[in-house]
């Protein structure tokens, strides 16, 4: 089984990207290929879709059986790849697979929210087979590639076999206001809604992430 990891990056979150590389080094199941798609942006518009498109073509050309999407500013457990790979195999190796909920954590205000979507996953915690090369991609400036790929690759009617919802947190989508945000407005200091839960004590972070990452996120707030 050849595993690829695809990281789209615009070069505007250097500290996060360096931390992402460290998180990959900690994986209990190492990826066989890592591709950082970080060519200079042509404008200030969204361009995450073409970065994913190019990266998938390249990694599957290199012989990967499965490609993990990995956001340069998110946190991933050291067991993330191993857990997700085994879960995908147990589910029968569907064309697309991911976590059926997304935790978003706003570092600047220590608030978080859990979005539950059991029949799809956010791009940041999705993995795909080479079937993604056959989909109809959205426009290059469309930040919602996850919606398009899940609509086209997941079974119809949708069944939860393509997602897993573990009790343990394996991924956190980090919000911080650094660089161009993805498909959400909740990135700057005021960018959270009333449904975000207060975590002033940082218990969610302290109880789930590694010590180095905890120090890293705290340092970014100083």
KEKE-3310 file (N, C-alpha, C; in steps of 0.2 Angstrom, whole numbers, plus 5000, padded with zeros to 4 digits):
npx = (5004:5004:5006:5001:5003:4996:4999:4992:4999:5002:5013:5011:5011:5022:5027:5017:5018:5030:5028:5018:5026:5033:5023:5020:5032:5030:5021:5014:5012:5021:5020:5022:5025:5026:5019:5021:5012:5016:5018:5020:5006:4995:4987:4976:4966:4956:4964:4965:4959:4965:4977:4975:4971:4982:4991:4985:4985:4999:5004:4996:5002:5014:5012:5004:4992:4982:4978:4981:4973:4980:4980:4990:4990:4983:4980:4986:4984:4997:4994:4986:4987:4989:4977:4967:4970:4968:4955:4949:4952:4945:4932:4931:4939:4933:4930:4932:4935:4934:4933:4918:4915:4920:4931:4933:4945:4948:4962:4966:4956:4953:4941:4930:4922:4911:4907:4895:4894:4890:4889:4899:4915:4926:4938:4950:4951:4950:4952:4958:4955:4962:4951:4947:4953:4944:4934:4923:4930:4927:4927:4943:4944:4935:4933:4927:4931:4929:4915:4911:4919:4915:4901:4902:4910:4906:4895:4878:4862:4869:4879:4885:4897:4907:4913:4921:4918:4927:4928:4940:4950:4957:4960:4961:4954:4963:4960:4965:4969:4980:4987:4979:4962:4953:4938:4930:4923:4928:4941:4948:4951:4939:4931:4921:4906:4891:4889:4901:4911:4917:4934:4943:4951:4959:4957:4952:4962:4973:4970:4970:4980:4998:5012:5022:5015:5005:5012:5017:5005:5001:5012:5010:5000:5006)
npy = (4994:5010:5026:5043:5060:5075:5092:5108:5124:5141:5148:5157:5154:5151:5146:5138:5128:5123:5117:5108:5099:5093:5087:5077:5070:5063:5053:5037:5028:5031:5041:5037:5045:5063:5078:5095:5107:5122:5132:5149:5160:5167:5177:5186:5178:5164:5148:5135:5124:5121:5118:5106:5098:5097:5091:5079:5073:5072:5064:5052:5048:5045:5033:5031:5023:5028:5045:5057:5072:5086:5099:5114:5121:5114:5103:5087:5071:5060:5047:5048:5045:5031:5026:5031:5025:5011:5011:5015:5004:4994:4998:4994:5000:5012:5025:5037:5044:5049:5059:5060:5072:5089:5097:5114:5125:5140:5148:5161:5166:5155:5147:5134:5124:5110:5103:5092:5080:5067:5060:5065:5072:5086:5094:5094:5083:5072:5058:5051:5040:5036:5038:5051:5058:5058:5066:5080:5095:5109:5127:5136:5146:5142:5138:5126:5112:5101:5098:5096:5085:5075:5074:5068:5056:5049:5035:5033:5031:5042:5034:5030:5023:5028:5037:5040:5041:5044:5043:5048:5063:5066:5075:5093:5108:5122:5139:5156:5168:5170:5172:5168:5163:5147:5140:5146:5159:5160:5165:5176:5187:5191:5182:5171:5162:5163:5150:5144:5136:5141:5139:5144:5139:5130:5117:5108:5107:5104:5091:5084:5086:5085:5090:5098:5104:5111:5121:5128:5133:5142:5150:5157:5166:5176)
npz = (5000:4995:5001:5000:5004:5003:5003:5001:4999:5001:5004:5014:5027:5035:5047:5052:5041:5043:5056:5052:5044:5055:5062:5053:5053:5065:5063:5066:5056:5042:5028:5011:5001:5000:4996:4993:4987:4983:4974:4968:4972:4959:4961:4973:4975:4979:4978:4981:4975:4962:4966:4974:4963:4954:4963:4966:4954:4952:4963:4961:4949:4953:4958:4970:4980:4988:4993:5006:5011:5018:5028:5029:5040:5050:5065:5067:5074:5080:5076:5066:5052:5052:5059:5050:5038:5041:5045:5033:5025:5032:5029:5016:5007:5000:4986:4991:5007:5025:5040:5049:5055:5060:5070:5073:5079:5087:5089:5093:5102:5109:5107:5102:5089:5085:5070:5063:5051:5045:5032:5024:5023:5028:5017:5023:5031:5023:5012:4997:4982:4966:4959:4960:4950:4939:4942:4940:4942:4952:4949:4948:4957:4967:4983:4989:4986:4993:4994:4980:4977:4986:4983:4970:4972:4983:4988:4981:4985:4999:5011:5027:5027:5021:5030:5046:5063:5076:5094:5100:5096:5081:5073:5071:5065:5063:5067:5065:5058:5050:5034:5019:5021:5020:5014:5023:5034:5047:5053:5057:5071:5076:5070:5074:5078:5088:5092:5094:5107:5123:5128:5138:5147:5140:5140:5130:5121:5129:5133:5122:5112:5107:5117:5112:5101:5108:5115:5103:5097:5108:5108:5096:5099:5107)
capx = (5000:5008:5002:5003:5001:4996:4998:4992:5001:5003:5019:5010:5010:5028:5028:5012:5020:5036:5025:5015:5031:5035:5018:5021:5038:5028:5016:5016:5013:5024:5018:5027:5026:5024:5020:5019:5010:5017:5020:5018:5000:4995:4982:4974:4960:4957:4967:4966:4956:4970:4983:4973:4970:4988:4994:4982:4988:5006:5005:4994:5007:5020:5010:5000:4986:4978:4981:4978:4973:4983:4980:4997:4989:4979:4984:4984:4987:5003:4991:4981:4987:4988:4970:4962:4971:4965:4947:4947:4953:4939:4926:4931:4942:4929:4933:4933:4934:4936:4930:4911:4914:4926:4932:4937:4948:4950:4968:4966:4951:4951:4934:4929:4915:4911:4902:4894:4892:4892:4889:4904:4920:4929:4944:4956:4952:4948:4957:4955:4958:4963:4945:4946:4956:4939:4928:4922:4932:4924:4931:4949:4943:4930:4936:4924:4932:4926:4908:4911:4922:4911:4895:4903:4913:4903:4889:4872:4861:4874:4879:4890:4902:4913:4916:4922:4917:4930:4928:4946:4951:4963:4962:4958:4955:4965:4958:4971:4970:4986:4987:4972:4958:4950:4931:4926:4925:4930:4948:4951:4950:4932:4928:4918:4899:4889:4889:4908:4911:4923:4939:4948:4956:4962:4956:4951:4969:4978:4968:4970:4986:5004:5015:5025:5009:5002:5017:5017:4999:5002:5017:5007:4996:5010)
capy = (5000:5016:5031:5049:5065:5081:5098:5114:5129:5147:5151:5163:5152:5147:5143:5132:5123:5119:5112:5102:5094:5090:5082:5071:5066:5060:5048:5030:5025:5036:5042:5035:5051:5069:5083:5101:5111:5128:5137:5156:5162:5172:5183:5186:5174:5157:5144:5128:5118:5119:5115:5099:5095:5096:5087:5072:5070:5070:5058:5045:5046:5042:5026:5030:5020:5033:5051:5060:5079:5088:5106:5116:5125:5110:5099:5080:5066:5055:5041:5050:5041:5024:5025:5032:5020:5005:5012:5015:4997:4991:5000:4991:5004:5016:5029:5043:5042:5054:5059:5063:5078:5093:5102:5120:5128:5147:5149:5168:5167:5149:5144:5129:5121:5104:5102:5085:5079:5059:5057:5068:5075:5092:5092:5094:5076:5067:5054:5049:5035:5039:5040:5059:5061:5058:5070:5087:5100:5116:5133:5136:5150:5139:5135:5121:5106:5095:5097:5093:5078:5070:5073:5064:5050:5045:5031:5036:5036:5042:5029:5032:5018:5032:5041:5037:5046:5041:5047:5052:5068:5064:5081:5099:5113:5128:5146:5160:5174:5171:5170:5167:5157:5143:5141:5148:5166:5160:5165:5182:5187:5191:5177:5165:5164:5161:5142:5142:5135:5144:5135:5148:5135:5126:5110:5103:5107:5101:5084:5080:5087:5084:5096:5103:5108:5116:5127:5131:5137:5147:5155:5161:5171:5181)
capz = (5000:4994:5004:4998:5008:4998:5007:4997:5003:4997:5006:5018:5034:5035:5054:5052:5037:5047:5061:5048:5043:5061:5063:5048:5056:5071:5061:5067:5049:5038:5021:5006:4997:5003:4990:4995:4981:4985:4969:4970:4970:4954:4963:4980:4975:4981:4973:4984:4971:4957:4970:4975:4957:4952:4968:4965:4947:4953:4967:4958:4944:4957:4960:4976:4981:4992:4995:5011:5010:5024:5028:5032:5047:5055:5069:5066:5079:5077:5074:5061:5045:5054:5061:5045:5033:5044:5045:5026:5023:5035:5026:5010:5002:4995:4982:4996:5014:5029:5047:5048:5059:5060:5075:5072:5085:5086:5093:5096:5107:5113:5107:5097:5087:5081:5065:5062:5044:5044:5025:5020:5027:5026:5013:5028:5034:5018:5008:4990:4978:4960:4956:4960:4943:4934:4943:4937:4947:4952:4946:4951:4963:4971:4989:4991:4982:4996:4992:4974:4977:4990:4979:4965:4973:4988:4986:4980:4991:5003:5016:5032:5026:5019:5035:5052:5068:5082:5100:5100:5092:5077:5069:5073:5060:5067:5065:5067:5055:5046:5027:5015:5024:5015:5013:5029:5037:5054:5053:5060:5078:5077:5066:5076:5079:5095:5093:5097:5114:5126:5130:5140:5151:5135:5141:5124:5118:5134:5134:5116:5108:5110:5121:5107:5097:5113:5115:5097:5097:5113:5106:5091:5102:5110)
cpx = (5004:5004:5005:5000:5001:4994:4998:4995:5003:5009:5018:5009:5016:5029:5023:5015:5026:5033:5021:5020:5033:5030:5018:5027:5035:5023:5019:5016:5015:5021:5024:5029:5023:5025:5017:5018:5011:5020:5017:5011:5000:4990:4981:4968:4961:4960:4969:4964:4961:4976:4981:4973:4977:4992:4992:4985:4995:5007:5002:4999:5013:5018:5006:4994:4980:4982:4977:4978:4975:4984:4987:4996:4985:4984:4981:4988:4993:5000:4986:4981:4986:4980:4966:4963:4968:4957:4945:4947:4947:4933:4926:4934:4938:4933:4936:4932:4936:4932:4923:4910:4920:4926:4936:4939:4951:4956:4968:4961:4949:4944:4934:4922:4916:4905:4901:4891:4893:4892:4895:4910:4923:4936:4950:4957:4948:4954:4954:4959:4959:4957:4944:4949:4950:4933:4928:4924:4928:4929:4937:4948:4938:4934:4933:4924:4929:4919:4907:4914:4918:4904:4896:4906:4910:4897:4883:4867:4867:4873:4885:4896:4909:4916:4916:4921:4920:4928:4934:4947:4957:4965:4958:4960:4957:4963:4963:4972:4976:4986:4980:4968:4955:4943:4927:4928:4927:4937:4951:4949:4943:4928:4925:4911:4897:4889:4896:4908:4918:4927:4945:4953:4960:4962:4956:4958:4973:4976:4968:4976:4992:5007:5018:5020:5006:5006:5017:5011:4999:5006:5014:5003:4999:5011)
cpy = (5006:5022:5038:5054:5072:5087:5104:5120:5135:5151:5157:5161:5148:5143:5137:5126:5119:5114:5106:5097:5090:5085:5076:5067:5061:5054:5041:5026:5031:5036:5040:5041:5057:5074:5089:5105:5118:5133:5144:5157:5167:5178:5182:5181:5167:5153:5137:5123:5116:5116:5107:5095:5093:5091:5080:5069:5068:5064:5052:5043:5043:5035:5025:5027:5024:5039:5055:5068:5081:5095:5109:5119:5121:5106:5092:5076:5062:5049:5042:5045:5034:5022:5026:5027:5013:5006:5012:5008:4993:4992:4998:4995:5008:5022:5036:5041:5048:5054:5063:5068:5082:5097:5108:5123:5135:5148:5156:5169:5161:5147:5139:5127:5114:5103:5094:5084:5071:5057:5061:5070:5082:5089:5090:5087:5071:5064:5051:5044:5039:5040:5048:5062:5061:5062:5077:5092:5106:5121:5133:5141:5148:5136:5128:5115:5100:5093:5094:5086:5073:5069:5068:5057:5046:5041:5035:5031:5036:5037:5031:5028:5022:5037:5037:5042:5044:5046:5051:5057:5067:5071:5087:5105:5119:5135:5151:5167:5175:5168:5170:5161:5153:5145:5143:5155:5166:5160:5170:5182:5187:5186:5170:5167:5162:5154:5140:5141:5138:5138:5139:5145:5131:5119:5105:5102:5102:5093:5080:5081:5086:5091:5101:5107:5113:5122:5131:5136:5143:5152:5160:5167:5177:5187)
cpz = (5000:4996:5002:5003:5004:5003:5002:5002:4999:4999:5011:5025:5035:5042:5054:5047:5040:5052:5058:5046:5049:5063:5059:5050:5061:5069:5063:5061:5044:5031:5017:5002:5000:4997:4993:4989:4983:4980:4970:4968:4964:4956:4971:4981:4977:4976:4975:4979:4966:4960:4972:4969:4954:4957:4967:4959:4948:4957:4965:4952:4947:4959:4967:4975:4984:4994:5000:5010:5017:5024:5031:5038:5052:5059:5068:5071:5076:5074:5068:5055:5047:5055:5054:5039:5035:5043:5037:5023:5026:5032:5018:5004:4997:4992:4986:5003:5019:5036:5046:5053:5058:5066:5072:5078:5084:5091:5097:5101:5111:5113:5101:5095:5084:5076:5063:5055:5042:5037:5021:5025:5024:5022:5018:5031:5030:5015:5002:4986:4971:4956:4955:4953:4938:4936:4939:4942:4946:4949:4951:4958:4968:4977:4992:4987:4986:4995:4985:4974:4981:4986:4973:4966:4979:4985:4985:4980:4996:5009:5021:5031:5024:5024:5041:5057:5075:5088:5101:5095:5088:5073:5071:5067:5064:5063:5068:5064:5051:5039:5025:5018:5018:5014:5019:5031:5044:5056:5057:5067:5080:5074:5069:5078:5086:5097:5095:5104:5117:5129:5133:5144:5146:5136:5135:5121:5123:5134:5128:5111:5111:5113:5117:5103:5102:5114:5109:5096:5102:5111:5100:5093:5105:5106)
residu = (UNK:UNK:UNK:UNK:UNK:UNK:UNK:UNK:UNK:UNK:UNK:UNK:UNK:UNK:UNK:UNK:UNK:UNK:UNK:UNK:UNK:UNK:UNK:UNK:UNK:UNK:UNK:UNK:UNK:UNK:UNK:UNK:UNK:UNK:UNK:UNK:UNK:UNK:UNK:UNK:UNK:UNK:UNK:UNK:UNK:UNK:UNK:UNK:UNK:UNK:UNK:UNK:UNK:UNK:UNK:UNK:UNK:UNK:UNK:UNK:UNK:UNK:UNK:UNK:UNK:UNK:UNK:UNK:UNK:UNK:UNK:UNK:UNK:UNK:UNK:UNK:UNK:UNK:UNK:UNK:UNK:UNK:UNK:UNK:UNK:UNK:UNK:UNK:UNK:UNK:UNK:UNK:UNK:UNK:UNK:UNK:UNK:UNK:UNK:UNK:UNK:UNK:UNK:UNK:UNK:UNK:UNK:UNK:UNK:UNK:UNK:UNK:UNK:UNK:UNK:UNK:UNK:UNK:UNK:UNK:UNK:UNK:UNK:UNK:UNK:UNK:UNK:UNK:UNK:UNK:UNK:UNK:UNK:UNK:UNK:UNK:UNK:UNK:UNK:UNK:UNK:UNK:UNK:UNK:UNK:UNK:UNK:UNK:UNK:UNK:UNK:UNK:UNK:UNK:UNK:UNK:UNK:UNK:UNK:UNK:UNK:UNK:UNK:UNK:UNK:UNK:UNK:UNK:UNK:UNK:UNK:UNK:UNK:UNK:UNK:UNK:UNK:UNK:UNK:UNK:UNK:UNK:UNK:UNK:UNK:UNK:UNK:UNK:UNK:UNK:UNK:UNK:UNK:UNK:UNK:UNK:UNK:UNK:UNK:UNK:UNK:UNK:UNK:UNK:UNK:UNK:UNK:UNK:UNK:UNK:UNK:UNK:UNK:UNK:UNK:UNK:UNK:UNK:UNK:UNK:UNK:UNK)
# end
